[in-house]
Amino acid sequence: MIIVGELINGTRAPVAEAIASRDAGRIAELACRQVAAGATYVDINSGRVGDDEVADLAWLAETVREATDVPLSLDSATPQAVAAGLAECEGGPPPIINSVTLEGDRLAAVLPMALESGASVIALAIDDAGMPDDAAQRSDTALRLIERLAAEGIAGERVFVDPLVTPLGTAHDAAAQVCEAIRTIRKEATGCHIICGLSNVSFGLPQRALLNRVFLAQAIFSGLDAAILDPLDDAIMQTVCAAEALAGRDEWCMNYITAYRDGRLG
């Protein structure tokens, strides 16, 4: 399972304070803790827009690159900020650009940067018509975006398709629709990764952690192989380990057994 650690996000007050004061030690520590807990990528998001975001994302990329060896996920809707982050990633492992869509302006801005840098992309199932309503719209938009990216030279392992998890509190079948879309995408686009922002599913509901864990297990069984989540949440990481074993993606359950022997299963 590919884990994108979500905690370096300027919408979180402690992170916003660290960014504003340029407290590299706090950011580096948070990055290292996520990597030690199992993060494959570290997501960085300044939580701001405009000129401040460009400077912030460049500083975050430089700080995390100096602290860890894992690739970054550059999380911004601002092309200039993405470009600044990519510049700081030169010479290191290729990052992920979070994100691209089938919306014309966004795709045109991000594609050249991904091609030049060799970055992977998180591909959101959104087109000019807006957010998808159901599983069919999710999978159709995702597959068209995958096809477009392949035609432009970004294919297979560099594409992380996001079928867009929406809050269960706004639609009773939201999680079921996403899982159905994941199954379709997995069947039709076997070479791509499928990712999601896990915590969106429980927004506004009580006992969010419980919903997040159960949905994660369902999504893994449906074909999810990457997730943006909090790797410091032991229960979530235990769920990843158990769900992958139950989904037949852990040969002889060796990852599960190793996690148990290492004391990571509680």
Secondary structure, DSSP 8 states (H G I E B T S, - for coil): -EEEEEEEETTSHHHHHHHHTT-HHHHHHHHHHHHHHT-SEEEEE-S--SHHHHHHHHHHHHHHHHH-SS-EEEE-S-HHHHHHHHHHHTTSS--EEEEE-SSHHHHHHHHHHHHHHT-EEEEES-BTTBS--SHHHHHHHHHHHHHHHHHTT--GGGEEEE-----TTT-TTHHHHHHHHHHHHHHH-TTSEE--BGGGGGTTSSSHHHHHHHHHHHHHHHT--EEEE-TT-HHHHHHHHHHHHHTT-SGGGHHHHHHHHTTTT-
